[in-house]
Structures are given as C-alpha cells and as structure tokens.
Amino acid sequence: MMMSSTLQNIKCFTHKLEISTINLSKSVMNENKYFLYKMLNRENKFQQYGLSQ
C-alpha cells in the first residue's frame, strides 16, 4: 500500500516538473519573440537587397 502511494507521488511530482518546464520554456520564448522577429526582419531585408553578412 505504502509503495503505490510513493509511486503516485513520484508520478505527480514528475508531471508538475514537466508542466513547470513547459511554462518556463513558453516564458523564455515569449521574451525572445520580439528579438527573433527583429532578427528575422533584418535577415529578410538583407536578402531583399541582395546583401549578405
């Protein structure tokens, strides 16, 4: 009985950890979204004018 309860807690903890990791990834992506958008636009402008870095 005790063993299954411990196993349940481990599964729950792992699930919470996965959710936290996903949330962290989302927030990091949101913070970088504007920067990436600017960088992509910059790359597109270089390509439009036939310039390369």
C-alpha distance matrix in Angstrom:
0.0 3.8 5.4 5.6 6.6 8.9 10.2 10.9 12.8 14.6 15.7 16.9 18.7 20.3 21.5 23.0 24.7 26.2 27.5 29.0 30.6 32.1 33.4 34.9 36.6 38.0 39.5 41.0 42.5 43.9 45.5 47.0 48.0 51.4 52.2 51.4 53.5 56.4 56.1 56.1 59.1 60.9 60.3 61.6 64.7 65.4 65.1 67.3 70.1 69.7 68.7 66.1 64.6
3.8 0.0 3.8 5.6 5.2 6.4 8.7 9.9 10.8 12.5 14.4 15.5 16.6 18.5 20.1 21.2 22.6 24.5 26.0 27.0 28.7 30.5 31.7 32.9 34.8 36.4 37.6 39.0 40.7 42.2 43.5 45.1 46.4 49.7 50.3 49.7 51.9 54.7 54.4 54.6 57.6 59.2 58.7 60.2 63.2 63.8 63.7 66.0 68.7 68.3 67.1 64.5 62.8
5.4 3.8 0.0 3.8 5.4 5.2 6.2 8.6 10.0 10.7 12.4 14.3 15.4 16.6 18.4 20.1 21.0 22.6 24.5 25.7 26.9 28.8 30.4 31.4 33.0 34.8 36.3 37.4 39.0 40.7 42.1 43.4 44.7 48.1 48.6 47.7 50.0 52.8 52.3 52.4 55.6 57.1 56.4 57.9 61.1 61.5 61.3 63.7 66.3 65.8 64.7 62.0 60.3
5.6 5.6 3.8 0.0 3.8 5.4 4.9 6.0 8.6 9.8 10.4 12.2 14.1 15.2 16.4 18.3 19.7 20.9 22.5 24.2 25.5 26.9 28.5 30.0 31.4 33.0 34.6 36.0 37.3 38.9 40.6 42.0 42.9 46.4 47.1 46.2 48.2 51.2 50.8 50.7 53.8 55.6 54.9 56.2 59.3 59.9 59.6 61.9 64.6 64.2 63.2 60.7 59.2
6.6 5.2 5.4 3.8 0.0 3.8 5.4 5.0 6.3 8.7 9.9 10.5 12.3 14.2 15.3 16.5 18.3 20.0 21.1 22.5 24.3 25.8 27.0 28.4 30.2 31.6 33.0 34.6 36.1 37.5 39.0 40.6 41.7 45.0 45.8 45.2 47.2 50.1 49.9 50.0 52.9 54.7 54.3 55.6 58.6 59.4 59.2 61.4 64.1 63.9 62.8 60.3 58.8
8.9 6.4 5.2 5.4 3.8 0.0 3.8 5.4 5.1 6.2 8.7 9.8 10.5 12.3 14.2 15.3 16.4 18.4 20.0 20.9 22.4 24.4 25.7 26.7 28.5 30.3 31.5 32.7 34.5 36.1 37.4 38.9 40.2 43.5 44.0 43.4 45.7 48.4 48.1 48.3 51.4 52.9 52.4 54.0 57.0 57.5 57.5 59.8 62.4 62.1 60.8 58.2 56.5
10.2 8.7 6.2 4.9 5.4 3.8 0.0 3.8 5.4 5.1 6.2 8.6 9.8 10.5 12.3 14.3 15.2 16.5 18.5 19.9 21.0 22.7 24.4 25.6 26.9 28.7 30.4 31.5 32.9 34.7 36.2 37.5 38.6 42.1 42.6 41.7 43.9 46.8 46.3 46.3 49.4 51.1 50.4 51.8 54.9 55.5 55.2 57.6 60.2 59.8 58.7 56.1 54.5
10.9 9.9 8.6 6.0 5.0 5.4 3.8 0.0 3.8 5.5 5.1 6.2 8.6 9.9 10.6 12.3 14.2 15.4 16.6 18.4 19.9 21.2 22.6 24.3 25.8 27.1 28.7 30.3 31.6 33.1 34.8 36.3 37.2 40.6 41.4 40.6 42.6 45.5 45.3 45.3 48.2 50.1 49.5 50.8 53.9 54.7 54.4 56.6 59.4 59.1 58.1 55.7 54.2
12.8 10.8 10.0 8.6 6.3 5.1 5.4 3.8 0.0 3.8 5.4 5.0 6.0 8.5 9.8 10.5 12.1 14.1 15.3 16.3 18.2 19.9 20.9 22.2 24.2 25.7 26.8 28.4 30.1 31.4 32.8 34.5 35.7 38.9 39.7 39.1 41.3 44.0 43.9 44.2 47.1 48.7 48.4 49.9 52.8 53.6 53.6 55.7 58.4 58.2 57.1 54.6 52.9
14.6 12.5 10.7 9.8 8.7 6.2 5.1 5.5 3.8 0.0 3.8 5.4 5.1 6.1 8.5 9.9 10.4 12.2 14.2 15.2 16.3 18.3 19.9 20.8 22.4 24.3 25.7 26.8 28.4 30.2 31.5 32.8 34.1 37.5 37.9 37.2 39.6 42.3 41.9 42.1 45.2 46.7 46.2 47.8 50.8 51.3 51.3 53.6 56.2 55.8 54.6 52.0 50.3
15.7 14.4 12.4 10.4 9.9 8.7 6.2 5.1 5.4 3.8 0.0 3.8 5.5 5.1 6.1 8.7 9.8 10.5 12.4 14.2 15.3 16.6 18.4 19.9 21.1 22.7 24.5 25.7 27.0 28.7 30.4 31.6 32.6 36.1 36.7 35.7 37.9 40.8 40.5 40.4 43.4 45.2 44.6 45.9 49.0 49.7 49.4 51.7 54.4 54.1 53.1 50.6 49.1
16.9 15.5 14.3 12.2 10.5 9.8 8.6 6.2 5.0 5.4 3.8 0.0 3.8 5.5 5.1 6.2 8.6 9.9 10.6 12.3 14.2 15.4 16.5 18.3 20.0 21.2 22.6 24.4 25.7 27.0 28.7 30.3 31.2 34.6 35.5 34.8 36.8 39.7 39.7 39.7 42.6 44.4 44.1 45.4 48.3 49.2 49.2 51.2 54.0 53.9 52.9 50.5 49.1
18.7 16.6 15.4 14.1 12.3 10.5 9.8 8.6 6.0 5.1 5.5 3.8 0.0 3.8 5.4 5.1 6.1 8.6 9.9 10.4 12.2 14.2 15.2 16.3 18.2 19.9 21.0 22.4 24.2 25.6 26.9 28.5 29.8 33.1 33.7 33.2 35.5 38.1 38.0 38.4 41.3 42.9 42.6 44.2 47.0 47.8 47.9 50.1 52.7 52.6 51.3 48.8 47.1
20.3 18.5 16.6 15.2 14.2 12.3 10.5 9.9 8.5 6.1 5.1 5.5 3.8 0.0 3.8 5.5 5.0 6.2 8.7 9.8 10.5 12.3 14.2 15.2 16.4 18.4 20.0 21.0 22.4 24.3 25.8 26.9 28.2 31.6 32.0 31.2 33.5 36.3 35.9 36.1 39.1 40.7 40.2 41.7 44.7 45.3 45.3 47.6 50.2 49.9 48.7 46.2 44.6
21.5 20.1 18.4 16.4 15.3 14.2 12.3 10.6 9.8 8.5 6.1 5.1 5.4 3.8 0.0 3.8 5.4 5.1 6.3 8.6 9.9 10.6 12.4 14.2 15.3 16.6 18.5 20.0 21.1 22.6 24.5 25.8 26.6 30.1 30.9 30.0 32.0 35.0 34.8 34.8 37.7 39.5 39.1 40.4 43.4 44.3 44.1 46.2 49.0 48.9 47.9 45.6 44.2
23.0 21.2 20.1 18.3 16.5 15.3 14.3 12.3 10.5 9.9 8.7 6.2 5.1 5.5 3.8 0.0 3.8 5.4 5.1 6.1 8.6 9.8 10.5 12.1 14.1 15.3 16.5 18.3 19.8 21.0 22.6 24.3 25.3 28.6 29.5 29.0 31.0 33.8 33.9 34.2 36.9 38.7 38.6 40.0 42.8 43.8 44.0 45.9 48.6 48.7 47.5 45.3 43.7
24.7 22.6 21.0 19.7 18.3 16.4 15.2 14.2 12.1 10.4 9.8 8.6 6.1 5.0 5.4 3.8 0.0 3.8 5.4 5.0 6.1 8.6 9.8 10.4 12.2 14.2 15.3 16.4 18.2 19.9 21.1 22.5 23.9 27.2 27.7 27.2 29.5 32.1 31.9 32.4 35.3 36.8 36.6 38.2 41.0 41.7 42.0 44.2 46.7 46.6 45.3 42.9 41.1
26.2 24.5 22.6 20.9 20.0 18.4 16.5 15.4 14.1 12.2 10.5 9.9 8.6 6.2 5.1 5.4 3.8 0.0 3.8 5.4 5.1 6.2 8.6 9.8 10.5 12.4 14.4 15.4 16.4 18.4 20.1 21.1 22.1 25.6 26.2 25.2 27.4 30.3 30.0 30.1 33.1 34.7 34.3 35.7 38.7 39.5 39.5 41.6 44.3 44.1 43.0 40.6 39.2
27.5 26.0 24.5 22.5 21.1 20.0 18.5 16.6 15.3 14.2 12.4 10.6 9.9 8.7 6.3 5.1 5.4 3.8 0.0 3.8 5.4 5.1 6.1 8.5 9.8 10.5 12.4 14.2 15.2 16.4 18.4 20.0 20.6 24.0 25.1 24.4 26.2 29.1 29.3 29.4 32.1 34.0 33.9 35.1 37.9 39.0 39.1 41.0 43.7 43.9 42.9 40.8 39.4
29.0 27.0 25.7 24.2 22.5 20.9 19.9 18.4 16.3 15.2 14.2 12.3 10.4 9.8 8.6 6.1 5.0 5.4 3.8 0.0 3.8 5.4 5.1 6.1 8.5 9.8 10.6 12.2 14.1 15.3 16.5 18.3 19.6 22.7 23.5 23.3 25.4 28.0 28.2 28.7 31.4 33.0 33.2 34.7 37.3 38.3 38.8 40.7 43.2 43.4 42.1 39.9 38.3
30.6 28.7 26.9 25.5 24.3 22.4 21.0 19.9 18.2 16.3 15.3 14.2 12.2 10.5 9.9 8.6 6.1 5.1 5.4 3.8 0.0 3.8 5.5 5.1 6.1 8.6 10.0 10.5 12.2 14.2 15.4 16.5 18.0 21.3 21.6 21.1 23.5 26.0 25.8 26.3 29.2 30.7 30.5 32.2 34.9 35.7 36.0 38.2 40.6 40.6 39.3 36.9 35.3
32.1 30.5 28.8 26.9 25.8 24.4 22.7 21.2 19.9 18.3 16.6 15.4 14.2 12.3 10.6 9.8 8.6 6.2 5.1 5.4 3.8 0.0 3.8 5.4 5.1 6.2 8.7 9.9 10.5 12.3 14.3 15.3 16.0 19.5 20.4 19.5 21.4 24.3 24.3 24.4 27.2 29.0 28.9 30.1 33.0 34.0 34.1 36.1 38.7 38.9 37.8 35.7 34.4
33.4 31.7 30.4 28.5 27.0 25.7 24.4 22.6 20.9 19.9 18.4 16.5 15.2 14.2 12.4 10.5 9.8 8.6 6.1 5.1 5.5 3.8 0.0 3.8 5.4 5.1 6.3 8.6 9.8 10.5 12.4 14.3 15.0 18.1 19.4 19.1 20.8 23.5 24.1 24.4 26.9 28.8 29.1 30.3 32.9 34.2 34.6 36.3 38.9 39.4 38.2 36.3 34.9
34.9 32.9 31.4 30.0 28.4 26.7 25.6 24.3 22.2 20.8 19.9 18.3 16.3 15.2 14.2 12.1 10.4 9.8 8.5 6.1 5.1 5.4 3.8 0.0 3.8 5.4 5.2 6.2 8.6 9.9 10.7 12.4 14.0 17.0 17.6 17.6 19.9 22.2 22.4 23.3 25.8 27.3 27.7 29.3 31.8 32.7 33.5 35.4 37.7 38.1 36.6 34.5 32.7
36.6 34.8 33.0 31.4 30.2 28.5 26.9 25.8 24.2 22.4 21.1 20.0 18.2 16.4 15.3 14.1 12.2 10.5 9.8 8.5 6.1 5.1 5.4 3.8 0.0 3.8 5.5 5.2 6.1 8.6 10.0 10.6 11.9 15.3 15.7 15.0 17.3 19.9 19.8 20.3 23.1 24.7 24.7 26.3 28.9 29.8 30.3 32.3 34.7 34.9 33.6 31.5 29.9
38.0 36.4 34.8 33.0 31.6 30.3 28.7 27.1 25.7 24.3 22.7 21.2 19.9 18.4 16.6 15.3 14.2 12.4 10.5 9.8 8.6 6.2 5.1 5.4 3.8 0.0 3.8 5.5 5.0 6.1 8.6 9.8 10.1 13.5 14.8 14.2 15.8 18.7 19.2 19.4 21.8 23.8 24.2 25.3 27.9 29.2 29.7 31.3 33.9 34.4 33.3 31.6 30.3
39.5 37.6 36.3 34.6 33.0 31.5 30.4 28.7 26.8 25.7 24.5 22.6 21.0 20.0 18.5 16.5 15.3 14.4 12.4 10.6 10.0 8.7 6.3 5.2 5.5 3.8 0.0 3.8 5.4 5.0 6.2 8.6 9.7 12.4 13.6 14.0 15.7 18.0 18.9 19.8 21.9 23.6 24.4 25.8 28.0 29.4 30.3 31.8 34.1 34.9 33.5 31.8 30.3
41.0 39.0 37.4 36.0 34.6 32.7 31.5 30.3 28.4 26.8 25.7 24.4 22.4 21.0 20.0 18.3 16.4 15.4 14.2 12.2 10.5 9.9 8.6 6.2 5.2 5.5 3.8 0.0 3.8 5.4 5.2 6.2 8.5 11.2 11.4 11.8 14.2 16.2 16.4 17.6 20.1 21.3 22.0 23.8 25.9 26.9 28.0 29.8 31.9 32.5 30.8 28.9 27.1
42.5 40.7 39.0 37.3 36.1 34.5 32.9 31.6 30.1 28.4 27.0 25.7 24.2 22.4 21.1 19.8 18.2 16.4 15.2 14.1 12.2 10.5 9.8 8.6 6.1 5.0 5.4 3.8 0.0 3.8 5.4 5.1 5.8 9.3 9.9 9.3 11.4 14.0 14.3 14.8 17.3 19.0 19.4 20.9 23.3 24.5 25.2 26.9 29.3 29.8 28.5 26.8 25.4
43.9 42.2 40.7 38.9 37.5 36.1 34.7 33.1 31.4 30.2 28.7 27.0 25.6 24.3 22.6 21.0 19.9 18.4 16.4 15.3 14.2 12.3 10.5 9.9 8.6 6.1 5.0 5.4 3.8 0.0 3.8 5.4 5.0 7.7 9.6 9.9 11.0 13.4 14.7 15.4 17.2 19.1 20.2 21.3 23.3 25.0 25.9 27.2 29.5 30.6 29.3 28.0 26.8
45.5 43.5 42.1 40.6 39.0 37.4 36.2 34.8 32.8 31.5 30.4 28.7 26.9 25.8 24.5 22.6 21.1 20.1 18.4 16.5 15.4 14.3 12.4 10.7 10.0 8.6 6.2 5.2 5.4 3.8 0.0 3.8 5.7 7.0 7.9 9.5 11.1 12.6 13.8 15.4 17.0 18.3 19.8 21.4 23.0 24.4 25.9 27.3 29.2 30.3 28.6 27.2 25.5
47.0 45.1 43.4 42.0 40.6 38.9 37.5 36.3 34.5 32.8 31.6 30.3 28.5 26.9 25.8 24.3 22.5 21.1 20.0 18.3 16.5 15.3 14.3 12.4 10.6 9.8 8.6 6.2 5.1 5.4 3.8 0.0 3.8 5.6 5.2 6.0 8.5 10.0 10.5 12.1 14.2 15.3 16.3 18.2 20.0 21.1 22.5 24.1 26.0 26.9 25.2 23.6 22.0
48.0 46.4 44.7 42.9 41.7 40.2 38.6 37.2 35.7 34.1 32.6 31.2 29.8 28.2 26.6 25.3 23.9 22.1 20.6 19.6 18.0 16.0 15.0 14.0 11.9 10.1 9.7 8.5 5.8 5.0 5.7 3.8 0.0 3.8 5.5 5.2 6.0 8.6 9.8 10.4 12.2 14.1 15.2 16.3 18.3 20.0 21.0 22.2 24.5 25.6 24.4 23.2 22.1
51.4 49.7 48.1 46.4 45.0 43.5 42.1 40.6 38.9 37.5 36.1 34.6 33.1 31.6 30.1 28.6 27.2 25.6 24.0 22.7 21.3 19.5 18.1 17.0 15.3 13.5 12.4 11.2 9.3 7.7 7.0 5.6 3.8 0.0 3.8 5.5 5.0 6.2 8.6 9.9 10.6 12.3 14.3 15.3 16.6 18.5 20.0 20.9 22.9 24.4 23.0 22.2 21.2
52.2 50.3 48.6 47.1 45.8 44.0 42.6 41.4 39.7 37.9 36.7 35.5 33.7 32.0 30.9 29.5 27.7 26.2 25.1 23.5 21.6 20.4 19.4 17.6 15.7 14.8 13.6 11.4 9.9 9.6 7.9 5.2 5.5 3.8 0.0 3.8 5.4 5.2 6.2 8.7 10.0 10.6 12.4 14.3 15.5 16.8 18.6 20.0 21.6 22.7 20.9 19.7 18.2
51.4 49.7 47.7 46.2 45.2 43.4 41.7 40.6 39.1 37.2 35.7 34.8 33.2 31.2 30.0 29.0 27.2 25.2 24.4 23.3 21.1 19.5 19.1 17.6 15.0 14.2 14.0 11.8 9.3 9.9 9.5 6.0 5.2 5.5 3.8 0.0 3.8 5.4 5.0 6.1 8.5 9.7 10.4 12.2 14.2 15.3 16.5 18.2 20.2 20.9 19.5 18.1 17.0
53.5 51.9 50.0 48.2 47.2 45.7 43.9 42.6 41.3 39.6 37.9 36.8 35.5 33.5 32.0 31.0 29.5 27.4 26.2 25.4 23.5 21.4 20.8 19.9 17.3 15.8 15.7 14.2 11.4 11.0 11.1 8.5 6.0 5.0 5.4 3.8 0.0 3.8 5.5 5.2 6.2 8.6 9.9 10.6 12.4 14.4 15.4 16.4 18.6 19.9 19.0 18.3 17.8
56.4 54.7 52.8 51.2 50.1 48.4 46.8 45.5 44.0 42.3 40.8 39.7 38.1 36.3 35.0 33.8 32.1 30.3 29.1 28.0 26.0 24.3 23.5 22.2 19.9 18.7 18.0 16.2 14.0 13.4 12.6 10.0 8.6 6.2 5.2 5.4 3.8 0.0 3.8 5.5 5.1 6.1 8.7 9.9 10.6 12.5 14.4 15.2 16.8 18.4 17.0 16.5 15.8
56.1 54.4 52.3 50.8 49.9 48.1 46.3 45.3 43.9 41.9 40.5 39.7 38.0 35.9 34.8 33.9 31.9 30.0 29.3 28.2 25.8 24.3 24.1 22.4 19.8 19.2 18.9 16.4 14.3 14.7 13.8 10.5 9.8 8.6 6.2 5.0 5.5 3.8 0.0 3.8 5.5 5.0 6.2 8.7 9.9 10.7 12.5 14.2 15.7 16.6 14.8 13.7 12.7
56.1 54.6 52.4 50.7 50.0 48.3 46.3 45.3 44.2 42.1 40.4 39.7 38.4 36.1 34.8 34.2 32.4 30.1 29.4 28.7 26.3 24.4 24.4 23.3 20.3 19.4 19.8 17.6 14.8 15.4 15.4 12.1 10.4 9.9 8.7 6.1 5.2 5.5 3.8 0.0 3.8 5.3 5.0 6.2 8.7 9.9 10.6 12.2 14.5 15.2 14.3 13.4 13.4
59.1 57.6 55.6 53.8 52.9 51.4 49.4 48.2 47.1 45.2 43.4 42.6 41.3 39.1 37.7 36.9 35.3 33.1 32.1 31.4 29.2 27.2 26.9 25.8 23.1 21.8 21.9 20.1 17.3 17.2 17.0 14.2 12.2 10.6 10.0 8.5 6.2 5.1 5.5 3.8 0.0 3.8 5.4 5.0 6.2 8.7 9.8 10.3 12.5 14.1 13.5 13.6 14.0
60.9 59.2 57.1 55.6 54.7 52.9 51.1 50.1 48.7 46.7 45.2 44.4 42.9 40.7 39.5 38.7 36.8 34.7 34.0 33.0 30.7 29.0 28.8 27.3 24.7 23.8 23.6 21.3 19.0 19.1 18.3 15.3 14.1 12.3 10.6 9.7 8.6 6.1 5.0 5.3 3.8 0.0 3.8 5.4 5.2 6.4 8.8 9.9 11.0 12.4 10.9 10.8 10.8
60.3 58.7 56.4 54.9 54.3 52.4 50.4 49.5 48.4 46.2 44.6 44.1 42.6 40.2 39.1 38.6 36.6 34.3 33.9 33.2 30.5 28.9 29.1 27.7 24.7 24.2 24.4 22.0 19.4 20.2 19.8 16.3 15.2 14.3 12.4 10.4 9.9 8.7 6.2 5.0 5.4 3.8 0.0 3.8 5.5 5.1 6.3 8.7 10.2 10.5 9.3 8.5 9.0
61.6 60.2 57.9 56.2 55.6 54.0 51.8 50.8 49.9 47.8 45.9 45.4 44.2 41.7 40.4 40.0 38.2 35.7 35.1 34.7 32.2 30.1 30.3 29.3 26.3 25.3 25.8 23.8 20.9 21.3 21.4 18.2 16.3 15.3 14.3 12.2 10.6 9.9 8.7 6.2 5.0 5.4 3.8 0.0 3.8 5.4 5.0 6.0 8.7 9.7 9.8 10.2 11.8
64.7 63.2 61.1 59.3 58.6 57.0 54.9 53.9 52.8 50.8 49.0 48.3 47.0 44.7 43.4 42.8 41.0 38.7 37.9 37.3 34.9 33.0 32.9 31.8 28.9 27.9 28.0 25.9 23.3 23.3 23.0 20.0 18.3 16.6 15.5 14.2 12.4 10.6 9.9 8.7 6.2 5.2 5.5 3.8 0.0 3.8 5.4 5.0 6.3 8.4 8.2 9.8 11.4
65.4 63.8 61.5 59.9 59.4 57.5 55.5 54.7 53.6 51.3 49.7 49.2 47.8 45.3 44.3 43.8 41.7 39.5 39.0 38.3 35.7 34.0 34.2 32.7 29.8 29.2 29.4 26.9 24.5 25.0 24.4 21.1 20.0 18.5 16.8 15.3 14.4 12.5 10.7 9.9 8.7 6.4 5.1 5.4 3.8 0.0 3.8 5.5 5.5 6.1 4.8 6.0 7.9
65.1 63.7 61.3 59.6 59.2 57.5 55.2 54.4 53.6 51.3 49.4 49.2 47.9 45.3 44.1 44.0 42.0 39.5 39.1 38.8 36.0 34.1 34.6 33.5 30.3 29.7 30.3 28.0 25.2 25.9 25.9 22.5 21.0 20.0 18.6 16.5 15.4 14.4 12.5 10.6 9.8 8.8 6.3 5.0 5.4 3.8 0.0 3.8 5.5 4.9 5.9 6.9 9.8
67.3 66.0 63.7 61.9 61.4 59.8 57.6 56.6 55.7 53.6 51.7 51.2 50.1 47.6 46.2 45.9 44.2 41.6 41.0 40.7 38.2 36.1 36.3 35.4 32.3 31.3 31.8 29.8 26.9 27.2 27.3 24.1 22.2 20.9 20.0 18.2 16.4 15.2 14.2 12.2 10.3 9.9 8.7 6.0 5.0 5.5 3.8 0.0 3.8 5.5 7.6 9.9 12.9
70.1 68.7 66.3 64.6 64.1 62.4 60.2 59.4 58.4 56.2 54.4 54.0 52.7 50.2 49.0 48.6 46.7 44.3 43.7 43.2 40.6 38.7 38.9 37.7 34.7 33.9 34.1 31.9 29.3 29.5 29.2 26.0 24.5 22.9 21.6 20.2 18.6 16.8 15.7 14.5 12.5 11.0 10.2 8.7 6.3 5.5 5.5 3.8 0.0 3.8 5.5 8.9 11.8
69.7 68.3 65.8 64.2 63.9 62.1 59.8 59.1 58.2 55.8 54.1 53.9 52.6 49.9 48.9 48.7 46.6 44.1 43.9 43.4 40.6 38.9 39.4 38.1 34.9 34.4 34.9 32.5 29.8 30.6 30.3 26.9 25.6 24.4 22.7 20.9 19.9 18.4 16.6 15.2 14.1 12.4 10.5 9.7 8.4 6.1 4.9 5.5 3.8 0.0 3.8 6.6 10.2
68.7 67.1 64.7 63.2 62.8 60.8 58.7 58.1 57.1 54.6 53.1 52.9 51.3 48.7 47.9 47.5 45.3 43.0 42.9 42.1 39.3 37.8 38.2 36.6 33.6 33.3 33.5 30.8 28.5 29.3 28.6 25.2 24.4 23.0 20.9 19.5 19.0 17.0 14.8 14.3 13.5 10.9 9.3 9.8 8.2 4.8 5.9 7.6 5.5 3.8 0.0 3.8 6.8
66.1 64.5 62.0 60.7 60.3 58.2 56.1 55.7 54.6 52.0 50.6 50.5 48.8 46.2 45.6 45.3 42.9 40.6 40.8 39.9 36.9 35.7 36.3 34.5 31.5 31.6 31.8 28.9 26.8 28.0 27.2 23.6 23.2 22.2 19.7 18.1 18.3 16.5 13.7 13.4 13.6 10.8 8.5 10.2 9.8 6.0 6.9 9.9 8.9 6.6 3.8 0.0 3.8
64.6 62.8 60.3 59.2 58.8 56.5 54.5 54.2 52.9 50.3 49.1 49.1 47.1 44.6 44.2 43.7 41.1 39.2 39.4 38.3 35.3 34.4 34.9 32.7 29.9 30.3 30.3 27.1 25.4 26.8 25.5 22.0 22.1 21.2 18.2 17.0 17.8 15.8 12.7 13.4 14.0 10.8 9.0 11.8 11.4 7.9 9.8 12.9 11.8 10.2 6.8 3.8 0.0
